[in-house]
Amino acid sequence: MSMTGKSVLITGGGTGIGEACARRLGAENAHVIVMGRRADLLERVAAAVGGVALVGDASQANDVGRAVQLARAQYGGLDAVISSAGAFGMGRATETDDVAWQASLQANLTSAFVVARECLPALIERRGAMVLVSSIAGLAAGPDACSYTTTKHALIGLARSLARDYGPYGVRVNTVCPGWVRTPMADDEMRVLMDKYGETLEQAYARVTVDVPLRRAASPDEIASVCRFLISSQASIVSGAVLVADGGSSIVDVPTLAFTRD
């Protein structure tokens, strides 16, 4: 169950869920490699957890290859990967041009695929584990987010395919689907509501979670705990699973909400 000495690559490791995963695992004496495109954020996180910062694009094979080489050179191999890199994609289909569509695919789906492809040989050597961070947008469609919804759905299919093909080699692959998480990206999304209703950030979060059974958004640390579980030996028989961490929002029967609203 211990993470001591385990080598873990975290993409999107400079902020949000990726940063929280790095801090959680670093506190448990794992060897953490944080990868992303913003050097200042990565270096801050790496310094805090005693890890290594690697500036690179998770959708580029050469950059991911450097991360794998680093893990092998410094830690003898790679035990786990948390693929947390991604970006939001706003707009309906008719409002999404080819450039925006390709950008969303690259950020959310291609990055996870390339990371998986490049890391799998090393994970096979260690019979390691991988977690793909999707979203409840991978289970249902929100408004005006065509590319984001599509790519987050596709991540679940990717994880299932990987779990099916590489399970015989001892590699486990799972998906985490968070709901609202209080990250910088989510804070930016709240500004739409803050401007529309003249609300504070706290009021905006209260508005988007009013129908969530737990009535709140998750913290990045809570999602990091879920990711930590899935890459640990505690989840040794769990593969191909979709673990929903949304405060219960995805279980709500939408047509009955009228009965509980004032």
LINQUICOR-V395262 format. One record per backbone hydrogen bond with DSSP energy under -1.0 kcal/mol. CO is the residue of the C=O (numbers start at 1). NH is the residue of the N-H. E is the energy in kcal/mol with one decimal. If there is no record, write none. Layout:
co: [CO/CO]
nh: [NH/NH]
e: [E/E]
This chain:
co: [3/6/7/7/8/9/10/15/16/17/18/19/20/21/22/23/25/26/29/31/32/33/34/35/35/36/38/39/40/41/42/43/44/45/46/46/52/54/57/60/61/62/63/64/65/66/67/68/69/70/71/71/72/79/80/81/82/82/83/91/92/93/97/98/99/100/101/102/103/104/105/105/106/109/110/111/112/113/114/115/116/119/120/121/122/123/128/129/130/131/132/135/136/136/144/145/146/147/148/149/150/151/153/154/155/156/157/158/159/160/161/162/163/166/166/167/172/173/174/175/176/177/178/180/181/183/184/185/186/189/190/191/192/193/194/200/201/202/203/204/205/207/209/212/218/219/220/221/222/223/224/225/226/227/232/233/235/241/243/245/246/247/248/249/252/253/254/256/257]
nh: [6/31/79/80/33/82/35/19/20/21/22/23/24/25/26/27/30/29/5/8/52/10/54/12/13/56/42/43/44/45/46/47/48/49/50/51/34/36/60/64/65/66/67/68/69/70/71/72/73/74/75/77/76/129/9/131/11/84/133/146/95/96/101/102/103/104/105/106/107/108/109/110/111/113/114/115/116/117/118/119/120/123/124/125/126/128/172/81/174/83/176/138/139/140/91/149/150/151/152/153/154/155/157/158/159/160/161/162/163/164/165/166/167/169/171/170/130/240/132/243/134/245/136/218/183/187/188/189/190/192/194/195/196/197/198/204/205/206/207/208/209/210/212/215/182/223/224/225/226/227/228/229/230/231/235/236/238/175/177/179/249/214/251/252/254/256/257/259/260]
e: [-2.1/-3.3/-1.9/-1.6/-2.7/-2.7/-2.8/-1.8/-2.3/-2.5/-2.1/-2.5/-2.4/-2.6/-2.6/-1.8/-2.3/-1.7/-2.5/-3.0/-2.4/-2.9/-2.6/-1.4/-2.0/-3.2/-2.2/-2.8/-1.6/-2.1/-3.1/-2.3/-1.6/-1.6/-1.0/-2.3/-2.7/-1.4/-2.2/-2.1/-2.8/-1.6/-1.4/-2.1/-2.4/-2.3/-2.3/-2.2/-2.6/-2.8/-2.2/-1.5/-1.2/-1.7/-2.3/-2.4/-2.1/-1.1/-2.5/-2.4/-1.2/-1.3/-2.4/-2.5/-2.1/-2.0/-2.4/-2.5/-2.3/-2.6/-2.0/-3.1/-1.4/-2.4/-3.0/-2.4/-2.4/-2.9/-2.6/-2.0/-2.0/-2.4/-2.9/-1.5/-1.2/-2.6/-1.8/-1.8/-2.2/-3.1/-2.3/-2.1/-1.6/-1.7/-3.2/-2.7/-2.2/-2.4/-2.3/-1.9/-2.1/-1.6/-1.2/-2.5/-2.5/-2.2/-2.3/-2.5/-2.6/-2.3/-2.4/-2.6/-1.2/-1.1/-1.9/-2.4/-2.4/-3.3/-2.5/-3.0/-2.9/-2.1/-2.2/-2.9/-2.1/-2.6/-1.9/-1.6/-2.0/-1.3/-2.6/-2.5/-2.0/-2.7/-1.1/-2.1/-2.2/-2.1/-2.0/-2.0/-1.0/-1.0/-1.3/-2.0/-2.6/-1.4/-2.3/-1.9/-1.2/-2.3/-2.7/-2.1/-2.0/-1.6/-1.5/-1.5/-2.0/-2.6/-2.7/-1.6/-1.3/-1.6/-1.5/-1.2/-1.1/-1.8/-2.0/-1.6/-1.7]
